[in-house]
Amino acid sequence: MEGGATRHPKACITCAKAKVRCFPETNGPCKRCRRLGKECGNQVPGAHRREKKSVASGSDVAALEAKLDRMVAMLDAERNARERVESGPGTRSSSTFEGNPAAPDEAEGQLLMEVFFKRMFPLFPFVTIPPDITAEQLRREKPFLYLNISMVACQNAPRQRELVNAVKEYVAEHIIIREEHSLDLLQGLLINVAWFISVSRFPRPREHLPDVLKVEEEPQHVVRSTAHLDTFVHLLVAQSFSLGLNQVNYQKNFNYTLTYLKEAMNEDPHNPVRTLEERRTYLGCYYLTTILSTCVKDLGPIIRFTKYTEECCNVLEQVAEYPTDASLVQLVRVMNMADKIHYALYNTEVNISSVSSAPPPLGLSIRWLEAELKQLKARLPTESPHSAILLLHYNTLEIHLYRITLNNETSKTNYGDHPLMQLDLLFRCLEATNSFFQNIFSLPSALFPFFPFTIMCQFGKAIVTLSQLSLYDHPGWDRAYVESILDFDQTVDRILGKLEEELPLFEQAAQDSTSTELPEIFGRMRNRAKMIKKMHRRRRDALERNSLPTTGASVDYDFMMDCPLDMMFPFGEIPPIYGEYM
């Protein structure tokens, strides 16, 4: 057909409308119209000619060109970043890494990397590594990240403690002494904090205890305490700020003298182009610090959600370099919602006297946040392999939103003119808690020994909320009904059972190795489960007798409620005050 020729449709009008195949005859109607007795007429020539698209406007072309320029600049920045890693910090720090006898060799590192990418990476997709990279390449290009991946993936407790000491030595030399900052250091710290509680902290010898207790013969024990966690979190934030990953537009910082002078002396006045890897790492820092503030303790707005944070989310959504980028963005947006809930309901630092008008009723604030929460849930992908983890985070948001009603200090007038509002919110809190546990029970047991801190702290928040709901004393609130929906002891035992389903595999692995010591998470979870059940039972019995002791019980219970992670998964030995409950 010539380029300008008119197209002549073969189908008649009747067959074309019915969207069926037409069998035209030489004379008269087509076979179908003749059989059905319908009128058969030819279509007008050119009836299906496609209209030419209008020429794009100048603004559309400019926008497209700008987008392409950004993509090209981003890819160029990725290439330059890799070149800097290969020729700069990796080479400079290699001597320390090579000189450490605890550093894993290529064979051991390759096995540990496989464990990390198969079992752990999907639960914390903020540090991506090309799938074809070898252990030797990663060790050479990013030695600190390699060391931390090896540490958290190692399931041999004595060997893991050696790696912990190697990490601490590396931090001391390169961050404290040399005052270095690099993406390698930041990503290593991110992995370290994300799996903080998965690391074996000190040997638990079962034989020759008197000899072991002698100070001069005792080996160097690894100390992993809450103070250690605080240190690493703030090192992580400091590295992020030193690298400038929290922003790109330096014009905003000209209010600060040192930044102004630094930028004035810089030969390149243009804003830096952030690589996709840098954006993921920055979002990982925001996600991690925010979830710790939500579930462990308030760290304050050390990394805020800004327009730049939203820009990073949009870029990763559009480019989607890795399949995990979509779930990564959703995790960040969930934490942004957690921020909003926290500062709307739980921020006690606001000076109320400075507010000219009375705060809105609590019920009204919750309804407003609830509407935004439902919009967020509607955007969660249901078919994604990571949808169960995302839904777990959504359940935590609901718990965070509704558990404010468990605060006895909240004035009854804050619920507005509806006396049933508090009971309704308590019931919603119970529903959210039940959904959380149903979702976590649905996860494969193989994931439980490898849970990162970000999931374990959500479990801590949920189990504490369940305890509070089971013991909440309020007219009209039926504690027996709560137990019929979600029994506290059975829930704790079921979680422990999911973990111990994997115990035979680790016992077999221990028998095949030089050490029979199991990863500490098994013994630690078992002991903590017994402890929190006894504490819960003691409080419940006291409520039933209506004879709460005036000293002791309220202290340990409040501590359990305020510091769920420290109470459930303490980083050191249990304080003597809790000995009577063991």
C-alpha positions as CSV (number, residue, x, y, z in Angstrom):
1,M,0.0,0.0,0.0
2,E,1.3,3.4,-0.9
3,G,2.0,5.8,2.0
4,G,-0.9,8.1,1.1
5,A,-3.3,5.5,-0.1
6,T,-6.8,5.3,1.4
7,R,-7.6,2.1,3.3
8,H,-10.7,0.2,2.1
9,P,-12.3,-1.8,4.9
10,K,-13.2,-5.4,3.8
11,A,-15.8,-6.0,6.5
12,C,-19.4,-4.7,6.0
13,I,-21.0,-2.3,8.5
14,T,-23.1,-5.0,10.2
15,C,-20.1,-7.4,10.8
16,A,-17.9,-4.5,11.9
17,K,-20.3,-3.4,14.5
18,A,-20.6,-7.0,15.8
19,K,-16.8,-7.3,15.7
20,V,-17.0,-10.6,13.9
21,R,-15.2,-11.9,10.8
22,C,-17.0,-10.9,7.5
23,F,-17.1,-13.2,4.4
24,P,-18.0,-10.9,1.5
25,E,-19.5,-12.3,-1.7
26,T,-18.8,-11.1,-5.2
27,N,-22.4,-10.0,-5.6
28,G,-24.9,-9.2,-2.9
29,P,-24.6,-9.3,0.9
30,C,-21.9,-11.2,2.8
31,K,-22.5,-14.8,4.0
32,R,-23.4,-13.8,7.6
33,C,-25.9,-11.0,6.6
34,R,-27.5,-13.3,4.0
35,R,-27.9,-16.1,6.7
36,L,-29.3,-13.7,9.3
37,G,-31.3,-11.7,6.9
38,K,-29.6,-8.4,7.8
39,E,-28.9,-5.4,5.7
40,C,-25.4,-5.5,4.4
41,G,-23.6,-2.3,3.5
42,N,-19.9,-1.3,2.8
43,Q,-18.0,0.9,5.2
44,V,-16.9,4.3,4.2
45,P,-13.2,4.2,2.9
46,G,-10.8,5.4,5.6
47,A,-13.2,4.7,8.5
48,H,-10.4,3.1,10.5
49,R,-7.7,5.6,9.7
50,R,-5.8,6.6,12.9
51,E,-5.7,10.3,13.6
52,K,-2.3,11.8,13.6
53,K,-1.1,12.8,17.1
54,S,-0.7,16.4,17.6
55,V,2.8,17.8,17.7
56,A,4.1,18.0,21.2
57,S,4.3,21.4,22.6
58,G,7.5,23.1,23.4
59,S,6.9,22.7,27.2
60,D,6.4,18.9,26.8
61,V,9.6,18.6,24.8
62,A,11.5,20.6,27.3
63,A,10.2,18.5,30.2
64,L,11.1,15.3,28.4
65,E,14.6,16.6,27.7
66,A,15.1,17.7,31.3
67,K,14.0,14.2,32.5
68,L,16.5,12.6,30.1
69,D,19.2,14.9,31.2
70,R,18.5,13.9,34.8
71,M,18.7,10.2,33.9
72,V,21.9,10.6,32.0
73,A,23.4,12.6,34.9
74,M,22.3,10.0,37.4
75,L,23.9,7.2,35.4
76,D,27.1,9.2,35.0
77,A,27.1,9.8,38.8
78,E,26.7,6.0,39.3
79,R,29.7,5.3,37.1
80,N,31.8,8.0,38.8
81,A,30.9,6.7,42.3
82,R,32.0,3.2,41.3
83,E,35.3,4.6,40.0
84,R,35.8,6.5,43.3
85,V,35.2,3.4,45.3
86,E,37.6,1.3,43.3
87,S,40.4,3.9,43.4
88,G,39.8,5.7,46.7
89,P,38.5,4.6,50.1
90,G,38.6,0.9,49.3
91,T,42.3,1.1,48.5
92,R,43.1,3.4,51.4
93,S,41.5,1.2,54.0
94,S,42.5,-2.2,52.6
95,S,45.6,-2.5,54.7
96,T,43.7,-2.5,57.9
97,F,41.2,-4.9,56.5
98,E,43.8,-7.3,55.2
99,G,45.7,-7.2,58.5
100,N,42.7,-8.4,60.5
101,P,42.9,-12.2,61.0
102,A,39.1,-12.3,61.8
103,A,38.2,-11.0,58.3
104,P,36.5,-13.7,56.3
105,D,38.3,-15.1,53.3
106,E,36.7,-15.4,49.9
107,A,35.2,-18.9,50.4
108,E,33.7,-18.1,53.8
109,G,32.5,-14.6,52.5
110,Q,30.8,-16.1,49.5
111,L,28.8,-18.5,51.7
112,L,27.8,-15.7,54.1
113,M,26.8,-13.4,51.2
114,E,24.5,-16.1,49.8
115,V,22.8,-16.4,53.3
116,F,22.4,-12.7,53.4
117,F,20.8,-12.2,50.0
118,K,18.6,-15.3,50.3
119,R,17.2,-14.8,53.8
120,M,17.9,-11.3,55.0
121,F,18.0,-8.8,52.1
122,P,14.3,-9.0,51.2
123,L,13.5,-7.9,54.8
124,F,15.6,-4.8,54.5
125,P,16.0,-3.8,50.8
126,F,17.9,-0.5,51.3
127,V,21.4,-1.8,50.5
128,T,21.4,-3.4,47.1
129,I,24.4,-5.1,45.5
130,P,24.5,-6.3,41.9
131,P,23.7,-10.1,41.9
132,D,26.8,-11.0,39.9
133,I,29.3,-9.4,42.3
134,T,31.6,-11.9,44.1
135,A,32.7,-11.8,47.7
136,E,36.2,-10.8,46.6
137,Q,34.9,-7.9,44.6
138,L,32.7,-6.7,47.5
139,R,35.6,-7.1,49.9
140,R,37.9,-5.0,47.7
141,E,35.4,-2.3,46.8
142,K,33.4,-2.0,50.1
143,P,35.3,-3.7,52.9
144,F,33.2,-2.4,55.8
145,L,29.9,-3.4,54.2
146,Y,31.4,-6.8,53.4
147,L,32.5,-7.2,57.0
148,N,29.0,-6.3,58.4
149,I,27.2,-8.6,56.0
150,S,29.5,-11.4,57.0
151,M,28.8,-10.6,60.7
152,V,25.0,-10.6,60.6
153,A,24.8,-13.6,58.3
154,C,27.1,-15.8,60.3
155,Q,25.3,-18.3,62.4
156,N,28.3,-19.7,64.2
157,A,28.2,-17.8,67.5
158,P,32.0,-17.9,68.4
159,R,32.9,-17.0,64.8
160,Q,30.3,-14.2,64.8
161,R,31.8,-12.7,68.0
162,E,35.1,-12.5,66.2
163,L,33.5,-10.6,63.4
164,V,31.8,-8.2,65.9
165,N,35.2,-7.4,67.3
166,A,36.6,-6.9,63.8
167,V,33.8,-4.4,63.1
168,K,34.4,-2.5,66.2
169,E,38.1,-2.2,65.5
170,Y,37.4,-1.0,61.9
171,V,35.0,1.6,63.3
172,A,37.5,2.8,65.8
173,E,40.3,3.2,63.3
174,H,38.4,4.6,60.2
175,I,35.7,6.7,61.8
176,I,37.2,7.7,65.2
177,I,40.9,7.9,64.4
178,R,41.0,8.7,60.7
179,E,37.7,10.6,60.7
180,E,36.7,9.1,57.4
181,H,33.2,9.2,55.8
182,S,32.1,7.1,52.9
183,L,29.2,5.3,51.4
184,D,30.8,2.0,52.4
185,L,31.0,3.1,56.1
186,L,27.4,4.3,56.0
187,Q,26.0,1.2,54.4
188,G,28.0,-1.0,56.8
189,L,26.5,0.9,59.8
190,L,23.0,0.5,58.3
191,I,23.3,-3.3,58.1
192,N,24.9,-3.4,61.6
193,V,22.0,-1.5,63.3
194,A,19.3,-3.2,61.2
195,W,20.4,-6.6,62.6
196,F,21.6,-5.4,65.9
197,I,19.8,-8.0,68.1
198,S,20.7,-10.9,65.8
199,V,24.4,-10.8,66.9
200,S,25.7,-13.1,69.6
201,R,27.0,-10.9,72.4
202,F,28.9,-13.1,74.9
203,P,29.8,-16.8,75.4
204,R,27.6,-18.9,77.6
205,P,29.9,-21.7,78.8
206,R,28.2,-24.6,80.4
207,E,31.2,-26.3,81.9
208,H,34.1,-25.2,84.2
209,L,32.2,-22.1,85.3
210,P,34.5,-21.2,88.2
211,D,37.5,-21.2,85.9
212,V,35.7,-19.0,83.3
213,L,34.7,-16.5,85.9
214,K,38.4,-15.7,86.7
215,V,39.1,-12.3,85.2
216,E,42.6,-13.1,84.0
217,E,41.4,-16.2,82.1
218,E,38.2,-14.8,80.8
219,P,38.2,-14.1,77.0
220,Q,37.3,-10.6,75.7
221,H,33.5,-10.5,75.7
222,V,31.6,-8.7,73.1
223,V,29.4,-6.0,74.7
224,R,26.3,-5.2,72.7
225,S,24.2,-2.9,74.9
226,T,21.6,-0.2,74.4
227,A,24.4,2.3,74.7
228,H,26.2,0.5,71.9
229,L,23.1,0.8,69.8
230,D,22.8,4.5,70.5
231,T,26.4,5.0,69.5
232,F,26.0,3.2,66.2
233,V,22.7,5.0,65.3
234,H,24.3,8.4,65.8
235,L,27.4,7.3,63.9
236,L,25.1,6.3,61.1
237,V,23.3,9.7,61.1
238,A,26.6,11.6,61.3
239,Q,27.9,9.7,58.2
240,S,24.7,10.5,56.3
241,F,25.0,14.2,57.1
242,S,28.8,14.3,56.4
243,L,28.1,12.8,53.0
244,G,25.3,15.3,52.4
245,L,22.8,12.6,51.5
246,N,20.0,14.3,53.3
247,Q,19.8,17.1,50.7
248,V,21.1,18.3,47.3
249,N,20.2,22.0,47.2
250,Y,23.1,23.7,49.0
251,Q,21.5,27.1,48.5
252,K,19.4,26.5,51.6
253,N,22.5,26.1,53.7
254,F,24.0,29.5,52.9
255,N,22.6,30.6,56.2
256,Y,25.5,28.7,57.8
257,T,28.9,30.4,57.6
258,L,31.1,27.3,57.3
259,T,28.8,25.8,54.5
260,Y,28.8,29.1,52.7
261,L,32.6,29.3,52.7
262,K,33.0,25.7,51.7
263,E,30.7,26.2,48.7
264,A,32.3,29.5,47.8
265,M,35.7,27.9,47.5
266,N,34.3,24.9,45.5
267,E,35.2,25.1,41.9
268,D,31.9,23.3,40.9
269,P,29.0,25.4,41.9
270,H,26.4,22.9,40.6
271,N,24.3,20.8,42.9
272,P,25.5,17.1,43.1
273,V,23.6,14.5,41.3
274,R,22.7,11.7,43.7
275,T,23.0,8.1,42.5
276,L,20.3,5.6,43.0
277,E,22.5,3.8,45.5
278,E,22.9,6.9,47.5
279,R,19.2,7.6,47.5
280,R,18.4,4.1,48.7
281,T,20.9,4.4,51.5
282,Y,19.6,7.8,52.6
283,L,16.0,6.4,52.6
284,G,17.3,3.4,54.6
285,C,18.6,5.8,57.3
286,Y,15.3,7.6,57.5
287,Y,13.3,4.3,57.7
288,L,15.5,2.8,60.3
289,T,15.7,5.8,62.7
290,T,11.9,6.4,62.3
291,I,10.9,2.9,63.1
292,L,13.2,2.9,66.2
293,S,11.5,6.1,67.3
294,T,8.1,4.5,66.8
295,C,8.7,1.2,68.5
296,V,11.7,1.5,70.8
297,K,12.4,5.0,72.0
298,D,11.9,8.6,70.7
299,L,15.1,9.6,68.9
300,G,13.7,12.9,67.8
301,P,13.5,14.2,64.3
302,I,17.2,13.5,63.5
303,I,16.3,12.6,59.9
304,R,13.1,14.4,58.7
305,F,10.9,13.6,55.8
306,T,11.4,16.5,53.3
307,K,10.6,17.3,49.7
308,Y,14.0,15.7,48.9
309,T,12.9,12.5,50.6
310,E,9.7,12.5,48.4
311,E,11.9,13.2,45.4
312,C,14.1,10.2,46.2
313,C,10.9,8.0,46.5
314,N,9.6,9.3,43.1
315,V,12.9,8.7,41.3
316,L,13.2,5.1,42.6
317,E,9.6,4.4,41.7
318,Q,10.1,5.7,38.1
319,V,13.5,4.0,37.5
320,A,12.8,0.8,39.4
321,E,16.3,-0.5,38.9
322,Y,15.6,-3.5,41.3
323,P,12.4,-5.3,41.9
324,T,12.6,-4.4,45.6
325,D,12.6,-0.6,44.9
326,A,8.8,-0.5,44.9
327,S,8.5,-2.1,48.4
328,L,11.4,0.1,49.6
329,V,9.4,3.3,48.7
330,Q,6.3,1.9,50.4
331,L,8.3,1.2,53.6
332,V,9.5,4.8,53.6
333,R,6.0,6.2,53.1
334,V,4.7,4.0,55.9
335,M,7.3,5.6,58.2
336,N,6.3,9.1,57.1
337,M,2.8,8.2,58.3
338,A,4.2,6.9,61.6
339,D,5.9,10.3,62.0
340,K,2.6,12.1,61.5
341,I,0.8,9.9,64.1
342,H,3.6,10.4,66.6
343,Y,3.7,14.2,66.4
344,A,-0.1,14.5,66.3
345,L,-0.8,12.2,69.3
346,Y,2.3,11.4,71.3
347,N,4.5,14.5,71.1
348,T,4.5,15.7,74.7
349,E,7.3,18.3,74.2
350,V,5.0,20.9,72.6
351,N,4.3,23.8,74.9
352,I,0.6,23.7,75.3
353,S,0.4,27.1,76.9
354,S,1.7,28.7,73.7
355,V,-1.2,27.3,71.8
356,S,-3.9,30.0,71.5
357,S,-6.9,27.6,71.1
358,A,-7.7,24.3,72.6
359,P,-6.5,21.1,70.8
360,P,-9.1,19.2,68.8
361,P,-10.9,16.2,70.4
362,L,-8.7,13.1,70.3
363,G,-11.4,11.2,68.3
364,L,-11.4,13.9,65.6
365,S,-7.6,13.8,65.3
366,I,-7.6,10.0,65.0
367,R,-10.3,10.0,62.4
368,W,-8.3,12.5,60.3
369,L,-5.2,10.3,60.6
370,E,-7.3,7.2,60.0
371,A,-8.5,8.5,56.6
372,E,-4.9,9.1,55.4
373,L,-3.9,5.7,56.7
374,K,-6.6,4.0,54.6
375,Q,-5.3,5.9,51.5
376,L,-1.9,4.6,52.2
377,K,-3.1,1.0,52.6
378,A,-4.9,1.3,49.2
379,R,-1.5,1.9,47.6
380,L,0.1,-1.2,49.1
381,P,0.8,-3.8,46.3
382,T,-1.1,-7.0,47.0
383,E,0.7,-9.2,44.5
384,S,4.2,-8.3,45.5
385,P,6.4,-11.0,47.2
386,H,7.0,-8.4,49.9
387,S,3.4,-7.5,50.5
388,A,3.2,-9.5,53.7
389,I,6.1,-7.5,55.2
390,L,4.4,-4.2,54.1
391,L,1.1,-5.3,55.6
392,L,2.9,-6.0,58.9
393,H,4.2,-2.4,58.9
394,Y,0.7,-1.1,58.2
395,N,-0.7,-3.1,61.2
396,T,2.0,-1.5,63.3
397,L,0.8,1.9,62.2
398,E,-2.8,1.1,63.2
399,I,-1.6,-0.1,66.6
400,H,0.4,3.1,67.0
401,L,-2.7,5.2,66.0
402,Y,-5.2,3.5,68.3
403,R,-3.1,2.6,71.4
404,I,-3.2,6.2,72.5
405,T,-6.6,5.3,74.1
406,L,-4.7,3.0,76.6
407,N,-3.1,6.1,78.1
408,N,-4.9,6.7,81.4
409,E,-3.7,10.3,81.5
410,T,-5.8,11.3,78.5
411,S,-8.7,13.4,79.6
412,K,-12.1,11.9,78.9
413,T,-13.2,15.2,77.3
414,N,-10.6,14.6,74.6
415,Y,-12.9,12.0,73.1
416,G,-15.5,14.5,72.2
417,D,-19.3,14.2,72.9
418,H,-19.4,10.5,72.2
419,P,-19.0,8.4,75.3
420,L,-18.5,5.2,73.2
421,M,-15.6,6.7,71.2
422,Q,-12.9,5.3,73.6
423,L,-14.4,1.8,73.5
424,D,-14.6,1.9,69.8
425,L,-10.9,2.9,69.5
426,L,-10.0,0.2,72.0
427,F,-11.7,-2.3,69.8
428,R,-9.9,-1.0,66.7
429,C,-6.6,-1.3,68.6
430,L,-7.5,-5.0,69.4
431,E,-8.3,-5.6,65.7
432,A,-5.0,-4.1,64.6
433,T,-3.1,-6.2,67.1
434,N,-4.9,-9.4,66.1
435,S,-4.2,-8.6,62.4
436,F,-0.5,-8.0,63.2
437,F,-0.1,-11.5,64.8
438,Q,-2.1,-13.2,62.1
439,N,0.2,-11.7,59.5
440,I,3.4,-12.5,61.3
441,F,2.2,-16.1,61.9
442,S,1.6,-16.4,58.1
443,L,5.3,-15.7,57.4
444,P,7.6,-18.7,56.7
445,S,9.3,-20.1,59.8
446,A,12.6,-20.0,57.9
447,L,12.6,-16.2,58.1
448,F,12.2,-16.0,61.9
449,P,15.8,-16.6,62.9
450,F,16.9,-13.9,60.5
451,F,14.4,-11.2,61.4
452,P,16.0,-7.7,61.5
453,F,15.7,-5.3,64.4
454,T,13.0,-3.4,62.4
455,I,10.6,-6.4,62.5
456,M,11.5,-7.6,66.0
457,C,10.8,-4.1,67.5
458,Q,7.4,-4.2,65.9
459,F,6.7,-7.5,67.5
460,G,7.8,-6.0,70.8
461,K,5.3,-3.2,70.4
462,A,2.5,-5.5,69.4
463,I,3.0,-7.9,72.4
464,V,3.1,-5.1,74.8
465,T,-0.1,-3.6,73.4
466,L,-1.8,-7.0,73.7
467,S,-0.7,-7.2,77.3
468,Q,-2.2,-3.7,77.9
469,L,-5.4,-4.6,76.2
470,S,-5.7,-7.8,78.2
471,L,-5.2,-5.9,81.5
472,Y,-6.9,-2.6,80.7
473,D,-9.4,-1.6,83.5
474,H,-12.2,0.5,81.9
475,P,-16.0,0.4,82.4
476,G,-17.5,-1.5,79.5
477,W,-14.2,-3.1,78.4
478,D,-14.3,-6.9,78.7
479,R,-10.9,-8.4,79.4
480,A,-12.3,-11.9,79.0
481,Y,-13.4,-10.9,75.5
482,V,-9.8,-9.9,74.6
483,E,-8.5,-13.2,75.8
484,S,-11.1,-15.0,73.7
485,I,-9.8,-13.2,70.6
486,L,-6.1,-13.3,71.3
487,D,-4.8,-15.2,74.4
488,F,-1.6,-13.6,75.6
489,D,0.3,-16.8,76.7
490,Q,-0.7,-18.7,73.6
491,T,0.4,-15.8,71.3
492,V,3.8,-15.7,72.9
493,D,4.2,-19.5,72.7
494,R,3.1,-19.5,69.1
495,I,5.7,-17.0,68.1
496,L,8.4,-19.0,70.0
497,G,7.1,-22.1,68.2
498,K,7.6,-20.5,64.8
499,L,11.2,-19.8,65.7
500,E,12.0,-23.2,67.1
501,E,10.6,-24.9,64.0
502,E,14.0,-24.0,62.5
503,L,16.0,-25.2,65.5
504,P,16.8,-28.7,64.1
505,L,18.5,-27.2,61.1
506,F,20.7,-25.1,63.3
507,E,21.5,-28.0,65.6
508,Q,22.5,-30.1,62.7
509,A,24.7,-27.3,61.4
510,A,26.3,-26.9,64.8
511,Q,27.1,-30.7,64.9
512,D,28.8,-30.4,61.5
513,S,31.0,-27.5,62.7
514,T,33.7,-27.1,65.3
515,S,31.3,-25.4,67.8
516,T,28.1,-26.9,69.2
517,E,27.0,-23.4,70.4
518,L,23.7,-22.4,68.8
519,P,22.9,-18.8,67.8
520,E,21.9,-16.9,70.9
521,I,18.5,-15.8,69.5
522,F,17.0,-19.3,70.3
523,G,18.0,-19.3,74.0
524,R,17.4,-15.5,74.4
525,M,13.8,-15.7,73.0
526,R,13.0,-18.7,75.1
527,N,14.1,-17.0,78.3
528,R,12.4,-13.7,77.5
529,A,9.1,-15.4,76.6
530,K,9.0,-17.1,80.0
531,M,9.8,-13.8,81.7
532,I,7.1,-11.7,80.0
533,K,4.5,-14.4,80.5
534,K,5.2,-14.4,84.2
535,M,5.2,-10.6,84.5
536,H,1.9,-10.5,82.6
537,R,0.3,-13.3,84.7
538,R,1.4,-11.6,87.9
539,R,-0.2,-8.3,86.9
540,R,-3.4,-10.1,85.8
541,D,-3.7,-12.0,89.1
542,A,-3.3,-8.8,91.0
543,L,-6.1,-7.2,89.0
544,E,-8.4,-10.1,89.6
545,R,-7.7,-9.9,93.4
546,N,-8.1,-6.1,93.2
547,S,-5.1,-5.9,95.4
548,L,-2.3,-4.4,93.5
549,P,0.8,-4.0,95.6
550,T,1.9,-0.5,96.4
551,T,5.5,-1.1,95.6
552,G,7.4,-3.1,93.0
553,A,4.7,-4.3,90.6
554,S,3.8,-1.0,89.1
555,V,7.5,-0.2,88.5
556,D,8.3,-3.4,86.6
557,Y,5.1,-3.2,84.6
558,D,5.6,0.4,83.6
559,F,9.1,-0.4,82.6
560,M,7.8,-3.3,80.4
561,M,5.3,-1.0,78.8
562,D,7.7,1.9,78.2
563,C,10.7,-0.1,77.0
564,P,9.3,-3.2,75.3
565,L,12.5,-4.1,73.4
566,D,14.8,-3.7,76.4
567,M,12.4,-5.8,78.4
568,M,11.7,-8.5,75.8
569,F,15.1,-8.7,74.2
570,P,17.5,-7.1,76.7
571,F,21.1,-6.5,75.5
572,G,22.7,-7.6,78.8
573,E,21.7,-9.7,81.8
574,I,18.4,-9.2,83.4
575,P,18.6,-6.7,86.2
576,P,18.4,-8.2,89.8
577,I,15.0,-6.5,90.3
578,Y,13.4,-9.0,87.9
579,G,15.0,-12.1,89.4
580,E,11.9,-12.9,91.5
581,Y,9.8,-13.2,88.3
582,M,12.0,-15.7,86.5
